[in-house]
């Protein structure tokens, strides 16, 4: 296995960071709409969600898939970061 994974958007990103990014972008309610799991619907917290996701491979796969779709889609989370291109010029 190679040490570098340049095309893997999850490489070096913790599950906690993935979850934080999705909660920032969608909010808990929006995340629950996208992925139908109780830990996002009933009294959601990062701690309880991480515990569930670490024990439940199918749920973790859905969260990671949504993260990849979110960060690789233009004008989403990364488009709002300082210094990122917003797609329009001010000239």
LINSUL-V806696 format. One record per residue. RES is the residue in one letter. PHI is phi in whole degrees, 0 to 359 (NA if undefined). D_LAST is the distance of its C-alpha to the last C-alpha in Angstrom with 1 decimal. Layout:
BEGIN
res & phi & d_last
RES & PHI & D_LAST
RES & PHI & D_LAST
END
This chain:
BEGIN
res & phi & d_last
X & NA & 47.0
X & 276 & 44.0
X & 284 & 42.7
X & 258 & 39.1
X & 225 & 37.5
X & 296 & 33.9
X & 260 & 33.5
X & 263 & 35.1
X & 292 & 32.6
X & 268 & 35.6
X & 297 & 36.7
X & 83 & 36.9
X & 253 & 35.9
X & 285 & 38.8
X & 299 & 39.9
X & 297 & 39.2
X & 293 & 35.6
X & 300 & 35.3
X & 297 & 36.9
X & 299 & 34.8
X & 297 & 31.5
X & 293 & 32.9
X & 294 & 34.2
X & 299 & 30.9
X & 282 & 29.1
X & 256 & 31.8
X & 78 & 34.2
X & 297 & 37.9
X & 295 & 38.3
X & 295 & 35.5
X & 294 & 36.9
X & 295 & 40.4
X & 292 & 39.1
X & 284 & 37.7
X & 231 & 40.7
X & 277 & 44.0
X & 226 & 45.8
X & 299 & 47.7
X & 294 & 46.3
X & 264 & 43.0
X & 258 & 44.7
X & 257 & 47.6
X & 50 & 46.9
X & 290 & 44.1
X & 211 & 43.6
X & 297 & 42.1
X & 300 & 45.6
X & 292 & 47.4
X & 293 & 44.8
X & 298 & 44.8
X & 300 & 48.6
X & 295 & 48.6
X & 295 & 45.9
X & 290 & 47.7
X & 262 & 51.0
X & 232 & 49.6
X & 304 & 48.2
X & 293 & 47.2
X & 288 & 45.2
X & 298 & 43.5
X & 299 & 42.6
X & 294 & 40.9
X & 295 & 39.0
X & 296 & 37.8
X & 296 & 36.9
X & 294 & 34.8
X & 300 & 33.1
X & 300 & 32.3
X & 296 & 31.0
X & 288 & 28.8
X & 279 & 27.3
X & 261 & 26.8
X & 268 & 25.0
X & 304 & 21.2
X & 62 & 19.7
X & 253 & 23.0
X & 307 & 24.2
X & 288 & 22.3
X & 292 & 18.9
X & 260 & 19.4
X & 286 & 20.4
X & 303 & 18.6
X & 87 & 16.4
X & 279 & 16.5
X & 290 & 13.7
X & 266 & 13.2
X & 88 & 12.3
X & 230 & 9.1
X & 260 & 5.5
X & 260 & 3.8
X & 276 & 0.0
END
